[in-house]
């Protein structure tokens, strides 16, 4: 998908409060192309924050953002003394926001915020707009979740191969922190944990080799124990561990690194013939069913003479494993039992685990690739995210064909991106079918920096039969 930046003048709203737009439209454009968006506002003297409204997967959410006073002069505006302040906003992805005062009056509408790397100085980072985070609870336990789908195209850093289907790797994920109310069941605080669940839903490329998550918002210093299990579905542990998919959980650095390895096995001859028994119902299933009789030839444009031998995983029409289970990695991080800590230490620990779940910007998913033609290995991250600590060749990738956007990471100079997060249950396209064909509003959403068609994933075009099933 080729993304274009679209900058519009900020709508200045006259009312009880005023906005001093970033000098003019051209000035705002220059700010957006830098590290953050700087917006000047005029508010009552003594105001500490404004409310910023931003799009998310299921509507709009808001957050309070502190303002830095630019000057201390006061004027009479009606009955109130006013002062000029400035807020700086940044985002992982291109988006647009609305800014309101404490009374709900609009100060600025449709403000563009350009996607940038996480290092943005003193700017406030907005949450990603397509990730759903939510909270559930019972009488004694509260569960904090962030859930979504990570979709990747494997063509970085080779722009000429991009087919725009974004199904080269698809990971469904849920990150959950369990909190125990110590006033109700203090003896069960040992149950508290942060759990990461990653499902390998589909793989539609020959380069993908691994699926990774660098959990930047979780510090390893809080982790005292780790449990990891690879299964097929929620059960079937024994069969999964006998097959070719492997995993690793690395706690040697500042943040945990979780990787599902050897994804090429999914399209190997061994996987084609591999079966497992569902431990829940006793039925036997193929891991990657590739019966040539089920292939719809006119909907499978792969340039191979032996289609059955070169079919990918859950991306080819007619041979989707709708009844079988997905390879699932579950990782549980445990901290100290809060009964063994002081009240302040215990609160610090559980607050950190909760923040690591709810801070969706710190959930750095990536695709690891191996190009067998030139024997190179590389990582593909989403726009604005940094490579994992072990990957050190990002700065040399421009020699392979990509003209980079130097203001951020993993973005071409023409706006091309190679991965993004979408809400849970978003369906993916079949092999070689551009995502913009099956989701007509997808391109509008990106080209408007998130201002338009924010629910593009709810409006697929099913008339051409190029969308996979619900998951």
N, C-alpha and C positions, 0 to 999 in steps of 0.2 A: 504494500500500500504506500503510495506516495502522499505524504502529508504536506500541506502548505500552511504556513502561518498566516492568519487573517487578523489584522488589527483594526479596531474601530475606535473612534473617539469615545471617551468615557461620557456617559450621560450625566450631566450635572443637574441635580434636582434642587430647585428653589423651594424652600418651605421654612419650617421652624429652624432648621439648621442648614448650613451651606457646605458645599465642597469646593475646594480650590483644586481643580483638576491639575494633574502633574504638568503644570504650566500650559501646555497645549497638547493637541493630539500627536504632533511630531515628537514632543518631548517624552510622552508616554511610550511611544513606539521605541524610542531609544532605550528607555528603561527596561521594557519587556525583553529586548534582545540581550540585555546584560544578565547579571546574576539574579536579580529580583525585580519585582514591580514596586515602585515607590509611589505612594498616593498621599497627597496632602489633604487634610480635612480641617474644617473649622468647627469647633465644638465648644460647649460651655467650659469656662475655666474650672479646673479641678477634675475634669474628666480623665479617667485613667485608661479606658479601653473603648473600642467600638466592636460591633458584632459583624463578623464576616460570614456570609451565607455562600455555600459552595455545593455543587452537585455530587450526589453519591448514587449507588446502584439503584436504590429504590425511592429516589426523590431528592430532597434538599436537606442539608444539615447546616448547623451554624456553630461558630466558636467565637469566644471573646479574644480579641487581639489587643495587647497593650499599645499605646501610642507614645512616641518620644516627643516631648515638647520642643518645638522649633524656636519658639519665641515666647516671652513672658508678657508681651503687651496685652492690654485688655481694652476692649471697645464695648460700647453699648449696642446690643442688638436686641431690640425689643426691651425686655426687662432683664436680660441676662448679659453678664460679661463673657466674652468669648476669647478663645486663644487658638493659635494655629498649631497643628500637630502633624506628624507623618507616620505612616505605617509602611512596612516593607513586607511584601508577600512573595513566597516562592512555592513551587509545586514540582512534584516528580513528573507530572504530565501537563501538557497544555490544557488550560481550563479557563473559566471565567467565573467571577464572583460578584456578589452584591455586598455593599457596605452600608450599615445602618447605625444610627446613634442609639443611646440607651432607651429612648422612647419609641424606637421602631421606625423613625423617620429615615427615608432613603438619603444617604449621602453620596453614593456613587453606584451606578448600576452597570452590569455587563462589563466589568473591568477584566481585561485579558491578563492572565498570569502565565508566563512561558515556562515549560518544563525545563528544569535544570538539574545539575548534579546536587548531591545532598549538602555539599559545602557552600553555604550561601551567607556566611557572615552572620549578621544580626537579624536577618529576615526570618519571619515566621513561616514554617513549612506547613502547607495544607495537606490533609490526608488525600490519598488517591481516591478518585471519584467513582471507581467501579468495584470497590471492595465492600462487602457487607460485614460490618461488625455489630454484634448484638449481645445482650445479656439475658440469661435465664436464671431462675433460682427456685429453690424450695425453702422449707422452713429453716434449714441449717446450712445449706451450701449454695454458693452462687457460681455460675459458669459464664465466663467471658469468652466470646468467640470472634474470630475473623475467618471468613470462608470465601472461597472464590475458585476461579479457574485460570490457570496460567497457560497462554497460547504463544507458540513461537514459530517463526520461520527460520530455517537453517541456512539462509543464504549469506548472512554476514560472514566475512567481509567481502563477498563477491556479489555485487549488486546485479550483475547480468543474469544470475540464475533465479532471481526472486520470482516465484509464481503466485505469491500473495494469497495462498490458501491458509496460512497460519495453522497448519495441522501437523507440522513436522515433529512437534512435541506438545502434548496437551496433558497437564497435570491438574487434577481436582484436589483441593486441599482444605483442611480445617485446622486451625490453631486454637487451642482451648486452654484456659487457665481455670483451675478449680480452687475456689476460696471457701474456707471453713469458718463459720461464725463461732469464734472462741467463747462467746458468752453463752452459747447453747450446747455445743459439744466440744469442749476444750480437749478432751481426750482423743479426738480424732483429727487433730491438726496434721497428723502424718499423711493424711489423704491429699493434702494440697500438692498440686503439680502443674506443670505446663506440658501439654501433649500436642505433638505435631503429627498429622495424618496426611500422607501424600499418596494419591492413587494415579497410576500410570494409565490414563484413559486411551491415548492414541499416539502412534508414532508414524508419520508419513514422510520420512526422508531416509536417505542412505547414510547421512553424516552423523545423526544423533548418536551419542555414546553414553551420556549420563544426564540425569536430572538432578539439579542441586538447589539447595536453599541455604543462604548465608543469613542467619538470624541476627541482624545487626543490632536489634533493640534488646537482646538478651545477653547479659554479661556472664561469662563462664565462672566468674568468682562466686556467683550465687548458686551454682550447681554442685551438689554433693553426690548425686547418683544418677545414672542414666540407664534406661532400659529400651531396647530396640528389637522389633520383631518384623520380619518380612512374611507376608501371607498372601494368599490368593483370596480376595474378598476379606471378610472379617474372620474367616476360619482358615482351614487348609494350610496350616503352618508347615507341616512335614513335607508336603509336596513342593511348596514354594522354595524351600531351602535346598531341595535336591536339583533344582533347575539352574539355568545360567545367569539369572539376575542376582546381583550382589549389592551390598550397601556398606557405607561407612559413616560413622559419626565422630567428627574430629573436634575435640575440646582443647587442643593445644594452644589455640589463639585466644584473643580477647572475646570472641563470639563463637557460638557453635556453627559448624559447617556440616550439613547433612547432604549426602550424595547417594543416589541410586545409580549403580554402575552397570556396565555391560548391556546396554539397551539393544545393541546389535543382535543379541541373542534372540530377541522377539521375532526377527525376520529370518532366522537361520532355518536350515533344514530340520535341525533337531526340534526347534519350537513348533514347526509345522506338524510334526508327528507326536508332540508331547501331549499327554493327557493327565488329568488329575481327578481325584474323587472328592466331591464336595462333602466335607465331614458333617455338614448339617443335615443333608437329605440323602446322602449316599449315591447321588448321581455322578456319572462320569462325564467330563467335558474336555474338549480340545482347548489348549491355551490360545492358539491362533488358527482358527478353522479356515483353511484355504482350499476348499473343494472347487476345482475348476468348473464343475457343472453349475455352481452358484454365481459365477462371475457374470455380470452384465457387461458384455464387451463394449457396447456403444457408450457406456458411461464410465469407461476405464481407459483413459488416454495414455497410460504408461507406455513409453517407447521400447517395449520389450517383446520379443517373439514368444517367450514362455512366460505369460502373465502370471500363471499360478506359482512359479518359482520365485517371482520377484515382487509379490504383493506385500504391501506394508501391513501395519497393525491397526485395525479399526478405522480405516479411512477409505476403503474400497467398497463401492456399492455392491450389495449382494452377499458380502462375506464379513459382515460386522458381527462380532461375538456378543450378540444381544443377551444371550442367556447365561454366559459365563461370567466369571469373576475377574477383577482387575488386580494386577500386582499392587500390593498396598504396603507401604512402610509406615509403621507406627513408632514414634520415638517419644519417650516420657522422660522429662527432666524433673528431678526432685531437688528441693532445697533442704535446709535443716528443719527438723521438727520445731515449730515455733514455741513449744513448751520448753525447749532447751535454750531459748534466746530471751533477751530482755524484751519488754514490750516495744520499745523503739526499734530494736534490731529486727524483730519479727515483722513489724509493720513495714519497714523498709524492704524486706525481702519479698513479701507478698505484693506490695505495691509495684515492685520491679517486675514480677512475673505478669501481673495484670497489664502493665504498660507494654510489655513485650508482645502481648496478644493484641491489644487494641491499637498499637502504633503500626498501622499497616505499611507505613513508609519504611519501616525497618525490616520488612520481609522481602529479602532480595532473592527471588527465584531466578534460575538461569539454566540454560541448555549447554551441556558440554558436547563438543563435536570432534570427530576425527575424520579428516579428509584423506582417504586412502590413495588419492592420486598424487598428492604432493607430501603425504605423510606428515601432515601438520595437525596439531591439536589446538583447540581454542574454545573460548567461552562466549556465549551470546546472552547478554542481559537485557533488561528492559531499559527504555530511555531514562537517563538520569541516575541509573545505578552504577556502582563501581564494580570492577572485576573482583573475584574472591582473592584473598591474600596470596594464594599459591599461584595465581595466574599473573605473569609479569610481562607478557608480550603485547598487551593491548596497544601500546603506543606505536608499534611497528605494523599494525594491520592496515594502515592506509596505503601501504605499498602493494596491497593485494587488490586494489580496485575501488575502495571506498573513499570518497571525498567527505570528510567528517564535518559535522557541526561542532566547531571548537568550543561552543559555550556549554556543552553538556556531553554526556557519554552515550554511546550506542545509538546514535542518530546521524543519518547522512545529511550532507549539506542541503540536499533537496527535501529534507523532512522525513525521509524513510525511517521507519522503526521496524524492529524485528521481534518484538515480544510485547505483551501487555496482559493485564489482568482484566477479567470480566466476571460478572456475577455467577453464582452457583447455578448449574443446570443449563448454562448457555450451550447451545448445540454447535458442533463444528462442521465445517464444510468437507465434502469428499475430496479425494486427491485431485490436484490440479484445478480445483474450482475456486476462483478468487472469492475471498470473504465478502467483498463489496457486491458480488452478484447475488449471494444468498441473503445478505442483510443490506438492503438498498440504502438504509439511512446511516450505515457505518461510515461512509466517506464524509457525509455531511457532518456527523458528530466530530470527526477529527478536524476537518477543515474549518469548523467554527470554534475550535479550541474548547469544545465541550459545551458551548452555549446552546446549541441546537441538537435535537434528536438524542438527548441523553439516555433515553431508553430504547436505543436502536435495536438492542438484542431481543426486545419483546415483539419486534415486527419483522419476522423473516418472510422471505418470498419462497413459499414451498411449491410454487407452480412448476419449477424446473427440476424438482426431485434431486437437488444437489446438497441437501442438508442431511446430516446423520441423525440418528434417533435421539430421543431424550435420554439423559443419563441420571 
